[in-house]
Amino acid sequence: MAATQGRGMQRPGSSVSVAGRPVTWLGVNFWSRTGGPLMWRNYDGAVVRAELRVLREHGLGLTRSFFYWPDFHPEPHRLDETLCERFADFLEAHGEVGMTTIPTFIVGHMSGENWDPVWRQGRDLYRDTWMVARQAWYARELTSRFAAHPAVAGWLVSNEMPIYGEPAEREAVSSWAELMVQAIRAGGGTQPVSIGDGAWGIEVTGRDNGFSVRDLGAMSDFVGPHVYPMEDDVVRQHLKAALTCELSAVADRPVVLEEFGLSSDFVSQEHAAHYYRQVLHLSLLGGATGWIAWNNTDYDHLVDQDPYRHHAFEMHFGITTNTGEPKPPLRELAAFRTVLDAVEPTRCERWPTQTALVVPSYLEIGAPFTHDEHERQHVFSATEQAHIAAREADLRPGFERETDGIAGGYNLYLVPSCKALTAPAWHRLDELARSGATVFVSYGTGDSPFQRGPWWPTTERLFGVRTLLTYGLNDPIEDETVELVMERPWGHLPAGATLRFRAGGGAHGRAHLPVEPAGAEVLARDSHGRAALLRHEIGAGQVVLCTYPIEYLAAATARVNPEDTWRLYRALASAADLSPPVGVDDPAVLVDGLTHEDGRRFAWLVSEAPHQLTVRPEVEQGHQLCEIGQAVGVDEVTLPPYGVRVLELIRTPAPEAETTPTIRTS
């Protein structure tokens, strides 16, 4: 997608540039069926060409390839010349079918096993200067041999280095990565470079492995998440890659979904197609501008070869069978290519938003004397569930990280299940509300007993309430289902409407905040008559407080989505005077879009329903939805199970009489 300027209402989503031209990468990680990681020992150029032709016929233009380190670098100061000749033929094969590849240098981990060059002998990969010099020499020498070949699209330093080299301190990892990037540049590699670490750093996951996405992004041309979620909720499963892409944008670099996929041993063919479809489209809407699936083929005949011998399911991650027939994931990739060709993402920007999802600094920084691991995982879980609910409410949230300062320019700020922000951040939210914004905060105590209370220095001033807490004690949630009953109409919610939330979570986090109004009005009470949703007018804006950690409760519950947080968020949007260009009053259909530089707007409708669904989208006044390139309006959209529809939003003459569209689901 085209680069976007500034912050505030615009969401990032820039494309990788090759030779000064933005590109959309759609491809696959490649090991030939002749040997998997040992393909270079068993190289067959004819088989490779046949494999590449199948990929190209289905719209793929890229592979990610691997210099298997133990084979290509058999001695500290020597490359294997035979294998280098085979790699040269591999590049020629790409050129013959009109494809390119991204070679990967330090390949010591693959598919459930680690392999070392025989001469490593336990040396530290980051801190041992001789060992770092050997890696840099290796990368520089290989780059110098192949950098001029037109089939080389980019470079990756490693494959999942946090698994192979293990986590380490941030300074050692970043220094190693910087030297490796410099070696590639010294070898003449002008193409885009990234690290290949999986983007599993603390800024994305809340777990500190030393591979800081911020630090590594500063020396990279793109960030490459590797995403293989194992979830307990289908919507979380489908949106995990999109959330990862949103959080990876902290590096201010294009995001390429560098690895994703599934073993067909784990899933039916039908659900394999559903998963690929969802990941591709939702990650595009989450800011990704490149996709490299794992991987090109199955390996049924390698049953006696490690790693397939002991990780048998790794034999069936292929998008083709062992004999080259397309599997459902390849057909989904081909269909996605058709959409990319029609929309031209490199010439598009993401639809702007007026909703900010605030990410507390405790996800990536923490503070002295805090239980960092517990706090970070609490922040991540609450952020993830808020992202899901905001998507279900068609709010298309922008991510505002407290670490970088919370930008103005949004109408609505969401602060989900929040135990702690820094004191300046609370004052910033106060300032934003007084300037006219709507700020929503739900209570949270975190998942540990450490200083278990709201770290909110301005509770009465900001929320217009007084707490009734007892020092050192939680106020546990007694009910299996929390019910909030509206006392008055608010947003789309009439008086008497009931919001229900299943109460998951542990003993520390499954708690509510007892309060009494001190200037705030009560919007809803719980089933015990306690004030549970309160609104406080301050300055030109308002602050809405929920005394229950609704996002945390859902995050801790299996197979919960959609749940009623989306209804509350939809009401918040109405109270903040927000109206999406296209919306569907059904949480099972997620709506977002891209705007082309020529003015065309494309709308995505993505179903999270396991059955066919028919909806009538609400469209902004003076516009209608059409098939792409056609002027015939589409009033009703039918989506198959977990289906996706991409339509064009076009301007129409104002009708003589406006009517309010109704929503129908079936």
C-alpha positions as CSV (number, residue, x, y, z in Angstrom):
1,M,0.0,0.0,0.0
2,A,1.0,3.6,-0.5
3,A,3.0,5.1,2.4
4,T,0.9,7.2,4.8
5,Q,2.0,10.4,6.5
6,G,1.5,11.4,10.0
7,R,-0.4,9.7,12.9
8,G,-3.8,10.5,14.4
9,M,-6.5,9.2,12.2
10,Q,-4.4,7.5,9.5
11,R,-3.4,3.9,9.9
12,P,0.0,2.6,8.6
13,G,0.3,0.1,5.8
14,S,3.2,1.0,3.4
15,S,4.6,-1.4,0.8
16,V,8.1,-2.8,0.4
17,S,10.0,-1.1,-2.4
18,V,12.3,-3.0,-4.8
19,A,14.5,-0.8,-7.0
20,G,12.5,2.2,-6.0
21,R,9.1,0.6,-7.0
22,P,6.5,-0.5,-4.4
23,V,5.7,-4.2,-4.7
24,T,3.1,-6.6,-3.3
25,W,4.7,-9.9,-2.4
26,L,2.5,-13.0,-2.7
27,G,4.4,-16.2,-2.4
28,V,5.5,-19.2,-0.5
29,N,8.4,-20.5,1.6
30,F,10.2,-23.1,-0.6
31,W,11.8,-26.4,0.1
32,S,11.8,-28.8,-2.9
33,R,10.0,-32.1,-2.4
34,T,13.4,-33.7,-3.3
35,G,14.6,-33.3,0.2
36,G,13.1,-30.6,2.3
37,P,16.0,-28.9,4.2
38,L,18.3,-31.4,2.5
39,M,17.1,-30.4,-1.0
40,W,20.5,-29.0,-2.0
41,R,22.1,-32.5,-1.5
42,N,19.4,-34.0,-3.7
43,Y,18.8,-31.1,-6.1
44,D,16.8,-31.8,-9.2
45,G,16.4,-28.7,-11.4
46,A,13.6,-30.3,-13.4
47,V,11.6,-31.0,-10.3
48,V,12.2,-27.5,-9.0
49,R,11.0,-26.0,-12.3
50,A,7.8,-28.2,-12.2
51,E,7.2,-27.0,-8.6
52,L,7.6,-23.4,-9.5
53,R,5.3,-23.6,-12.6
54,V,2.5,-24.8,-10.4
55,L,3.0,-21.9,-8.0
56,R,3.2,-19.4,-10.9
57,E,0.1,-20.8,-12.6
58,H,-1.8,-20.0,-9.4
59,G,-0.7,-16.3,-9.2
60,L,2.3,-16.6,-6.9
61,G,5.3,-14.5,-7.9
62,L,7.8,-15.1,-5.0
63,T,9.5,-17.7,-2.9
64,R,11.5,-17.5,0.2
65,S,14.5,-19.7,-0.1
66,F,17.1,-21.1,2.3
67,F,20.8,-21.5,2.4
68,Y,20.8,-24.5,4.7
69,W,23.7,-23.4,6.9
70,P,25.4,-26.8,7.7
71,D,25.6,-27.6,4.0
72,F,26.5,-24.3,2.4
73,H,29.1,-23.4,5.0
74,P,31.0,-26.7,5.7
75,E,34.2,-25.0,7.0
76,P,34.6,-21.7,8.7
77,H,36.3,-20.1,5.7
78,R,34.8,-22.1,2.9
79,L,31.5,-22.3,1.0
80,D,30.3,-25.4,-0.8
81,E,30.8,-24.5,-4.5
82,T,28.6,-27.3,-5.8
83,L,25.7,-26.1,-3.8
84,C,26.3,-22.5,-4.9
85,E,26.1,-23.7,-8.5
86,R,22.8,-25.4,-7.6
87,F,21.5,-22.2,-6.1
88,A,22.5,-20.3,-9.2
89,D,20.4,-22.8,-11.2
90,F,17.6,-22.3,-8.7
91,L,17.7,-18.6,-9.5
92,E,17.6,-19.3,-13.2
93,A,14.6,-21.4,-12.7
94,H,12.8,-18.5,-11.0
95,G,13.6,-16.2,-13.9
96,E,12.3,-18.7,-16.4
97,V,8.8,-18.6,-14.9
98,G,8.8,-14.9,-14.0
99,M,9.3,-15.4,-10.2
100,T,11.7,-13.9,-7.7
101,T,13.0,-15.2,-4.3
102,I,14.2,-14.0,-0.9
103,P,17.3,-16.0,0.2
104,T,17.7,-16.7,3.9
105,F,21.3,-17.0,5.3
106,I,21.4,-18.4,8.9
107,V,19.2,-21.5,8.6
108,G,20.0,-23.6,11.6
109,H,16.4,-24.1,12.7
110,M,13.7,-25.7,10.6
111,S,10.4,-27.4,11.3
112,G,11.1,-28.6,14.8
113,E,14.8,-29.2,14.8
114,N,18.1,-27.3,15.1
115,W,21.2,-28.1,13.0
116,D,24.7,-26.6,13.4
117,P,27.7,-26.5,11.1
118,V,30.0,-29.1,12.5
119,W,32.6,-26.5,13.3
120,R,30.4,-24.3,15.5
121,Q,31.1,-26.5,18.6
122,G,28.7,-24.7,20.9
123,R,30.0,-21.1,20.3
124,D,27.6,-18.3,21.1
125,L,26.0,-16.9,17.9
126,Y,25.7,-13.3,19.2
127,R,28.5,-12.7,21.7
128,D,31.5,-14.7,20.4
129,T,33.2,-12.3,18.0
130,W,34.9,-15.0,15.9
131,M,31.5,-16.7,15.5
132,V,29.8,-13.5,14.5
133,A,32.6,-12.8,12.0
134,R,32.1,-16.2,10.4
135,Q,28.4,-15.5,10.0
136,A,29.0,-12.1,8.5
137,W,31.6,-13.5,6.1
138,Y,29.2,-16.2,5.0
139,A,26.4,-13.7,4.4
140,R,28.7,-11.3,2.6
141,E,30.2,-14.0,0.3
142,L,26.9,-15.4,-0.7
143,T,25.4,-12.0,-1.3
144,S,28.4,-11.0,-3.5
145,R,27.8,-14.1,-5.7
146,F,24.0,-13.6,-6.2
147,A,23.1,-10.0,-5.5
148,A,23.2,-9.0,-9.2
149,H,20.7,-11.7,-10.3
150,P,17.3,-10.3,-11.2
151,A,15.5,-13.1,-9.5
152,V,16.7,-11.9,-6.0
153,A,14.0,-9.8,-4.5
154,G,15.3,-9.3,-1.0
155,W,17.4,-10.9,1.8
156,L,16.6,-12.4,5.2
157,V,19.4,-12.7,7.8
158,S,18.0,-15.8,9.6
159,N,15.2,-18.2,10.1
160,E,13.5,-17.8,13.5
161,M,16.8,-17.0,15.3
162,P,15.1,-16.7,18.7
163,I,14.6,-20.5,18.5
164,Y,18.0,-21.4,17.0
165,G,20.3,-18.9,18.8
166,E,17.9,-18.7,21.7
167,P,16.8,-15.4,23.4
168,A,19.6,-13.1,24.6
169,E,20.0,-9.6,25.9
170,R,18.7,-6.9,23.6
171,E,22.1,-5.2,23.1
172,A,23.8,-8.4,22.0
173,V,21.0,-9.4,19.6
174,S,20.8,-5.9,18.0
175,S,24.5,-5.7,17.6
176,W,24.6,-9.1,15.9
177,A,21.8,-8.1,13.6
178,E,23.4,-4.8,12.7
179,L,26.6,-6.5,11.7
180,M,24.8,-9.1,9.6
181,V,22.9,-6.4,7.7
182,Q,26.1,-4.5,7.1
183,A,27.7,-7.7,5.7
184,I,24.8,-8.1,3.2
185,R,25.3,-4.5,2.2
186,A,29.0,-4.9,1.9
187,G,28.4,-7.9,-0.4
188,G,26.5,-5.7,-2.8
189,G,23.0,-6.5,-1.6
190,T,20.9,-3.4,-2.4
191,Q,17.6,-5.3,-2.2
192,P,15.3,-5.0,0.9
193,V,16.7,-6.7,4.0
194,S,15.0,-8.0,7.2
195,I,16.1,-10.2,10.1
196,G,13.8,-13.3,9.8
197,D,13.3,-13.5,13.6
198,G,9.5,-13.8,13.4
199,A,8.7,-10.4,15.0
200,W,8.2,-12.2,18.4
201,G,9.7,-9.3,20.3
202,I,8.3,-7.7,23.4
203,E,6.6,-4.8,21.6
204,V,4.4,-7.4,19.8
205,T,4.0,-10.3,22.2
206,G,4.8,-8.8,25.6
207,R,7.6,-11.4,26.0
208,D,11.2,-10.2,26.0
209,N,13.4,-12.4,23.9
210,G,15.9,-9.7,23.1
211,F,14.7,-9.3,19.5
212,S,13.2,-5.9,19.8
213,V,10.9,-5.0,16.9
214,R,11.8,-1.4,17.4
215,D,15.6,-1.9,17.3
216,L,15.6,-4.4,14.5
217,G,13.1,-2.4,12.5
218,A,15.5,0.5,12.5
219,M,18.0,-1.5,10.5
220,S,15.5,-3.4,8.3
221,D,13.4,-2.6,5.3
222,F,10.4,-4.5,6.4
223,V,9.1,-6.5,9.5
224,G,8.2,-10.1,8.9
225,P,5.9,-11.7,11.5
226,H,5.6,-15.5,11.7
227,V,2.1,-16.4,13.0
228,Y,0.9,-19.9,13.9
229,P,-1.8,-19.4,16.5
230,M,-3.2,-22.1,18.7
231,E,-6.3,-20.5,20.1
232,D,-9.5,-21.5,21.9
233,D,-11.8,-19.1,20.0
234,V,-12.3,-19.1,16.2
235,V,-12.5,-15.2,15.9
236,R,-9.3,-14.9,17.9
237,Q,-7.7,-17.5,15.6
238,H,-8.7,-15.7,12.5
239,L,-7.7,-12.2,13.7
240,K,-4.4,-13.1,15.4
241,A,-2.3,-12.4,12.3
242,A,-4.1,-9.1,11.7
243,L,-3.4,-8.1,15.3
244,T,0.2,-9.1,15.0
245,C,0.6,-7.0,11.9
246,E,-1.0,-4.0,13.7
247,L,1.4,-4.4,16.6
248,S,4.4,-5.0,14.3
249,A,3.8,-1.5,12.7
250,V,5.6,-0.1,15.8
251,A,8.8,-0.4,13.8
252,D,7.4,2.1,11.2
253,R,8.3,-0.3,8.4
254,P,6.2,-2.2,5.9
255,V,4.8,-5.5,7.3
256,V,5.2,-8.7,5.4
257,L,3.5,-11.8,6.8
258,E,6.6,-13.8,6.3
259,E,5.3,-17.1,7.6
260,F,1.8,-18.4,8.2
261,G,0.0,-21.6,7.3
262,L,-1.2,-24.9,8.7
263,S,-0.6,-28.6,8.5
264,S,-3.4,-30.4,6.8
265,D,-3.0,-33.1,9.5
266,F,-4.5,-30.5,11.9
267,V,-7.6,-29.4,9.9
268,S,-10.2,-30.5,7.4
269,Q,-9.8,-29.3,3.8
270,E,-12.8,-27.0,4.1
271,H,-11.5,-25.4,7.3
272,A,-8.0,-25.1,5.8
273,A,-9.5,-22.9,3.0
274,H,-11.4,-20.9,5.6
275,Y,-8.3,-20.2,7.6
276,Y,-6.2,-19.1,4.7
277,R,-8.9,-16.9,3.3
278,Q,-9.4,-15.2,6.7
279,V,-5.7,-14.7,7.4
280,L,-5.0,-13.2,3.9
281,H,-7.9,-10.7,3.8
282,L,-7.8,-9.7,7.5
283,S,-4.1,-9.2,7.6
284,L,-4.4,-7.0,4.5
285,L,-6.9,-5.0,6.4
286,G,-4.5,-5.1,9.4
287,G,-1.8,-3.4,7.4
288,A,0.2,-6.3,5.8
289,T,1.4,-5.7,2.3
290,G,3.1,-9.0,1.6
291,W,2.3,-12.7,2.3
292,I,4.7,-15.7,2.2
293,A,2.8,-18.9,3.1
294,W,4.4,-21.9,4.7
295,N,5.1,-23.9,2.6
296,N,5.2,-25.0,-1.0
297,T,4.8,-28.8,-0.9
298,D,4.2,-31.9,1.2
299,Y,6.9,-34.5,2.0
300,D,5.2,-37.8,2.2
301,H,8.2,-39.7,0.9
302,L,10.5,-38.3,3.6
303,V,9.1,-40.3,6.5
304,D,12.6,-41.5,7.6
305,Q,14.2,-38.1,7.4
306,D,14.4,-35.6,10.2
307,P,12.6,-33.4,11.1
308,Y,9.6,-35.2,9.5
309,R,10.5,-38.5,11.2
310,H,9.8,-37.0,14.7
311,H,7.5,-34.1,13.7
312,A,5.3,-36.1,11.3
313,F,2.7,-33.3,10.9
314,E,5.5,-31.1,9.4
315,M,5.2,-33.2,6.3
316,H,1.8,-31.7,5.4
317,F,2.2,-27.9,5.6
318,G,2.3,-27.8,1.8
319,I,0.0,-25.8,-0.4
320,T,0.5,-28.6,-3.0
321,T,0.6,-32.3,-2.4
322,N,3.8,-34.4,-2.6
323,T,3.1,-34.9,-6.3
324,G,2.3,-31.2,-7.1
325,E,-1.5,-31.1,-7.0
326,P,-3.0,-27.9,-5.6
327,K,-4.5,-28.1,-2.1
328,P,-7.2,-25.7,-0.8
329,P,-4.7,-23.2,0.5
330,L,-3.2,-22.7,-2.9
331,R,-6.6,-22.1,-4.4
332,E,-7.2,-19.5,-1.7
333,L,-3.9,-17.8,-2.6
334,A,-4.9,-17.8,-6.3
335,A,-8.3,-16.2,-5.4
336,F,-6.5,-13.6,-3.3
337,R,-4.2,-12.7,-6.2
338,T,-7.3,-11.9,-8.2
339,V,-8.4,-9.4,-5.5
340,L,-4.9,-7.9,-5.3
341,D,-4.8,-7.4,-9.0
342,A,-8.2,-5.6,-9.0
343,V,-7.5,-3.4,-6.0
344,E,-3.7,-2.7,-6.5
345,P,-2.7,-2.4,-2.8
346,T,0.5,-0.6,-3.6
347,R,-1.6,2.3,-4.8
348,C,-4.0,2.2,-1.9
349,E,-4.3,3.6,1.6
350,R,-6.2,2.1,4.5
351,W,-9.5,3.8,5.4
352,P,-8.8,6.3,8.1
353,T,-10.3,5.9,11.5
354,Q,-11.7,8.0,14.4
355,T,-11.2,5.3,17.0
356,A,-7.9,4.8,18.9
357,L,-7.1,1.6,20.8
358,V,-4.6,2.7,23.5
359,V,-1.8,0.2,24.2
360,P,-0.3,0.7,27.6
361,S,3.5,1.1,27.8
362,Y,3.6,-1.8,30.3
363,L,3.4,-4.2,27.3
364,E,6.9,-3.3,26.2
365,I,8.6,-1.3,28.9
366,G,7.2,-2.1,32.3
367,A,8.5,-0.3,35.4
368,P,10.8,-0.9,38.3
369,F,9.4,-3.4,40.8
370,T,6.5,-4.7,38.8
371,H,5.5,-8.2,37.9
372,D,6.3,-7.5,34.3
373,E,5.4,-10.9,32.8
374,H,1.9,-10.9,34.4
375,E,1.3,-7.2,33.5
376,R,2.4,-7.6,29.9
377,Q,0.3,-10.7,29.3
378,H,-2.7,-8.9,30.8
379,V,-2.2,-5.9,28.5
380,F,-1.8,-8.2,25.5
381,S,-5.0,-10.2,26.2
382,A,-7.1,-7.1,26.9
383,T,-5.7,-5.4,23.7
384,E,-6.5,-8.4,21.6
385,Q,-10.0,-8.7,22.8
386,A,-10.7,-5.0,22.4
387,H,-9.3,-5.3,18.8
388,I,-11.8,-8.1,18.2
389,A,-14.8,-6.2,19.6
390,A,-13.9,-3.0,17.8
391,R,-13.7,-4.9,14.6
392,E,-17.1,-6.5,15.3
393,A,-18.4,-2.9,15.8
394,D,-16.9,-1.8,12.4
395,L,-14.7,0.8,14.2
396,R,-11.4,-0.1,12.4
397,P,-9.2,1.0,15.4
398,G,-5.9,2.7,15.1
399,F,-3.3,1.6,17.6
400,E,-2.0,4.4,19.9
401,R,1.0,3.2,22.0
402,E,1.4,5.1,25.2
403,T,5.2,4.7,24.8
404,D,5.1,7.0,21.8
405,G,2.6,9.4,23.2
406,I,-1.2,9.3,22.7
407,A,-2.0,11.4,19.6
408,G,-5.0,13.7,19.3
409,G,-7.4,13.7,16.4
410,Y,-9.6,10.8,17.3
411,N,-13.2,11.0,18.4
412,L,-13.1,7.9,20.5
413,Y,-10.3,6.4,22.7
414,L,-10.6,2.8,24.1
415,V,-8.6,1.8,27.1
416,P,-9.6,-1.8,27.8
417,S,-9.4,-3.6,31.2
418,C,-6.8,-1.2,32.3
419,K,-4.9,-1.6,35.6
420,A,-2.1,0.9,34.8
421,L,-1.0,3.7,32.6
422,T,1.7,6.1,33.5
423,A,0.6,9.3,35.3
424,P,1.2,11.5,32.3
425,A,-1.0,9.3,30.1
426,W,-3.9,9.7,32.5
427,H,-3.5,13.4,32.4
428,R,-3.3,13.2,28.5
429,L,-6.7,11.3,28.4
430,D,-8.2,14.0,30.7
431,E,-6.9,16.6,28.2
432,L,-8.3,14.8,25.2
433,A,-11.7,14.4,26.8
434,R,-11.8,18.1,27.8
435,S,-11.0,18.9,24.2
436,G,-14.1,17.1,22.9
437,A,-13.1,13.4,22.7
438,T,-15.0,10.4,24.2
439,V,-12.7,8.3,26.4
440,F,-13.7,4.8,27.5
441,V,-11.9,3.0,30.3
442,S,-12.8,-0.4,31.7
443,Y,-11.5,-1.4,35.0
444,G,-8.8,-4.1,35.4
445,T,-6.6,-5.4,38.2
446,G,-4.2,-7.5,36.2
447,D,-3.4,-11.1,36.8
448,S,-1.1,-10.9,39.8
449,P,-1.5,-9.9,43.5
450,F,1.2,-7.3,43.2
451,Q,-0.3,-3.8,44.2
452,R,-3.7,-5.1,43.1
453,G,-5.7,-2.0,42.6
454,P,-6.3,0.8,40.0
455,W,-3.1,2.7,39.3
456,W,-5.3,5.7,38.4
457,P,-4.1,9.0,40.0
458,T,-7.1,11.1,38.8
459,T,-10.1,8.8,39.5
460,E,-12.5,11.3,40.8
461,R,-11.5,14.1,38.5
462,L,-11.5,12.0,35.4
463,F,-14.4,9.6,36.0
464,G,-16.6,11.5,38.4
465,V,-16.7,8.6,40.9
466,R,-15.4,7.7,44.3
467,T,-14.2,4.2,44.8
468,L,-15.4,2.0,47.6
469,L,-12.4,-0.3,47.6
470,T,-11.0,-2.1,50.7
471,Y,-7.2,-1.9,50.8
472,G,-5.5,-5.1,49.8
473,L,-8.7,-6.9,48.8
474,N,-10.3,-7.7,45.5
475,D,-14.0,-7.3,45.0
476,P,-14.7,-10.6,43.2
477,I,-17.2,-11.1,40.5
478,E,-19.9,-13.4,42.0
479,D,-21.8,-14.3,38.9
480,E,-20.9,-16.6,36.0
481,T,-22.5,-14.1,33.7
482,V,-22.2,-10.3,34.3
483,E,-25.4,-8.4,33.3
484,L,-25.4,-4.7,32.8
485,V,-28.9,-3.2,32.4
486,M,-29.3,0.2,30.8
487,E,-31.0,2.7,33.1
488,R,-31.5,5.2,30.2
489,P,-31.2,5.3,26.5
490,W,-27.6,5.8,25.3
491,G,-26.2,5.4,21.8
492,H,-28.0,2.6,20.1
493,L,-28.9,1.0,23.4
494,P,-32.5,1.7,24.7
495,A,-33.4,1.8,28.4
496,G,-33.8,-1.7,29.7
497,A,-31.3,-3.2,27.2
498,T,-29.1,-5.8,28.8
499,L,-25.5,-6.5,28.1
500,R,-24.2,-9.9,29.1
501,F,-20.6,-11.0,29.7
502,R,-19.4,-14.4,30.6
503,A,-17.0,-14.1,33.5
504,G,-13.8,-15.9,32.8
505,G,-10.4,-15.3,34.3
506,G,-8.4,-16.0,37.5
507,A,-8.8,-15.0,41.1
508,H,-6.8,-11.8,40.7
509,G,-8.3,-10.5,37.5
510,R,-12.0,-11.6,37.9
511,A,-12.9,-8.6,40.0
512,H,-15.0,-5.4,39.7
513,L,-14.6,-1.8,40.9
514,P,-17.2,-0.7,43.5
515,V,-17.9,3.0,43.1
516,E,-20.4,5.7,43.9
517,P,-21.1,8.6,41.5
518,A,-19.4,11.9,42.3
519,G,-20.5,13.9,39.3
520,A,-21.0,11.1,36.8
521,E,-24.3,9.8,35.7
522,V,-25.1,6.1,35.9
523,L,-25.9,4.6,32.5
524,A,-26.2,1.0,33.6
525,R,-26.3,-1.1,36.8
526,D,-25.3,-4.7,37.3
527,S,-27.7,-7.4,38.5
528,H,-26.9,-6.4,42.1
529,G,-28.0,-2.8,41.6
530,R,-24.4,-1.4,41.6
531,A,-23.3,1.3,39.3
532,A,-21.5,-0.4,36.5
533,L,-21.4,1.9,33.5
534,L,-21.0,5.7,34.2
535,R,-20.7,8.7,32.0
536,H,-18.8,11.9,33.1
537,E,-19.0,15.1,31.1
538,I,-15.8,17.1,31.3
539,G,-15.0,20.1,29.2
540,A,-16.3,19.6,25.7
541,G,-16.1,15.8,25.9
542,Q,-16.9,12.8,28.1
543,V,-15.4,9.9,29.9
544,V,-17.2,6.6,30.2
545,L,-16.2,4.1,32.9
546,C,-17.1,0.4,33.0
547,T,-16.5,-1.0,36.4
548,Y,-16.0,-4.6,35.0
549,P,-13.0,-5.8,33.0
550,I,-15.2,-6.9,30.2
551,E,-12.4,-7.4,27.7
552,Y,-10.3,-9.4,30.2
553,L,-13.3,-11.6,31.0
554,A,-13.8,-12.5,27.4
555,A,-10.1,-13.0,26.7
556,A,-10.0,-15.6,29.4
557,T,-13.0,-17.5,28.0
558,A,-13.0,-20.1,25.3
559,R,-15.3,-19.9,22.2
560,V,-16.8,-16.6,23.4
561,N,-16.8,-14.4,20.4
562,P,-18.9,-12.6,19.4
563,E,-19.8,-11.3,22.9
564,D,-21.5,-8.1,24.0
565,T,-18.5,-5.8,24.2
566,W,-19.1,-5.0,20.5
567,R,-22.5,-3.7,21.4
568,L,-21.0,-1.4,24.1
569,Y,-18.4,-0.2,21.6
570,R,-21.1,0.4,19.0
571,A,-22.9,2.6,21.6
572,L,-19.7,4.4,22.4
573,A,-19.2,5.1,18.7
574,S,-22.7,6.6,18.5
575,A,-22.1,8.7,21.6
576,A,-18.9,9.9,20.0
577,D,-20.8,10.8,16.8
578,L,-19.0,8.2,14.7
579,S,-20.4,6.6,11.5
580,P,-18.5,4.2,9.3
581,P,-18.6,4.5,5.5
582,V,-20.0,1.0,5.5
583,G,-21.3,-0.9,8.4
584,V,-23.3,-4.1,9.3
585,D,-25.3,-4.4,12.4
586,D,-24.1,-8.0,13.0
587,P,-20.8,-8.8,14.8
588,A,-20.3,-11.8,12.6
589,V,-19.5,-9.6,9.6
590,L,-16.4,-7.4,9.9
591,V,-16.2,-4.4,7.6
592,D,-13.1,-2.3,6.5
593,G,-11.7,-0.9,3.3
594,L,-8.9,0.6,1.2
595,T,-8.9,3.8,-0.9
596,H,-7.1,3.8,-4.2
597,E,-5.1,6.9,-5.2
598,D,-7.5,7.4,-8.1
599,G,-10.3,7.9,-5.6
600,R,-12.0,4.5,-5.8
601,R,-13.0,3.0,-2.5
602,F,-13.1,-0.8,-1.9
603,A,-15.1,-2.3,1.0
604,W,-14.4,-5.7,2.5
605,L,-17.2,-7.8,4.2
606,V,-15.6,-10.7,6.1
607,S,-17.9,-13.3,7.7
608,E,-17.0,-14.9,11.0
609,A,-20.1,-17.1,10.8
610,P,-19.8,-20.9,10.2
611,H,-23.0,-20.7,8.1
612,Q,-24.3,-18.7,5.2
613,L,-25.2,-15.2,6.1
614,T,-27.2,-12.5,4.3
615,V,-26.9,-8.8,5.3
616,R,-28.0,-5.4,4.1
617,P,-25.0,-3.1,4.8
618,E,-25.6,0.4,6.0
619,V,-23.8,2.8,3.6
620,E,-22.9,6.5,4.0
621,Q,-25.4,8.9,2.5
622,G,-25.0,9.4,-1.3
623,H,-23.1,6.2,-1.9
624,Q,-23.8,2.6,-2.8
625,L,-22.0,-0.7,-2.9
626,C,-21.3,-2.3,-6.4
627,E,-19.3,-5.1,-7.8
628,I,-15.9,-3.8,-8.7
629,G,-15.9,-2.0,-12.0
630,Q,-19.7,-2.1,-12.3
631,A,-22.4,0.6,-11.6
632,V,-25.2,-1.7,-10.5
633,G,-25.9,-1.3,-6.8
634,V,-25.6,-4.2,-4.4
635,D,-28.1,-3.8,-1.5
636,E,-27.9,-7.3,-0.1
637,V,-24.8,-9.4,0.4
638,T,-24.8,-13.1,0.9
639,L,-21.6,-14.6,2.4
640,P,-20.8,-18.3,2.6
641,P,-19.4,-19.8,5.8
642,Y,-16.3,-17.7,6.7
643,G,-16.7,-16.0,3.3
644,V,-15.2,-12.7,2.0
645,R,-16.8,-10.2,-0.4
646,V,-14.9,-7.2,-1.8
647,L,-17.1,-4.5,-3.3
648,E,-16.6,-0.9,-4.6
649,L,-18.2,2.0,-2.7
650,I,-19.2,4.6,-5.3
651,R,-21.0,8.0,-5.1
652,T,-24.6,8.1,-6.4
653,P,-27.0,10.9,-7.1
654,A,-28.9,11.9,-4.0
655,P,-32.2,10.1,-3.8
656,E,-35.4,12.1,-3.7
657,A,-36.5,10.5,-0.4
658,E,-34.0,9.0,2.1
659,T,-35.0,5.8,3.9
660,T,-33.2,4.1,6.7
661,P,-31.9,0.7,5.6
662,T,-32.8,-2.4,7.6
663,I,-30.5,-5.2,8.6
664,R,-31.5,-8.8,7.8
665,T,-29.5,-11.9,8.6
666,S,-30.3,-15.4,7.6
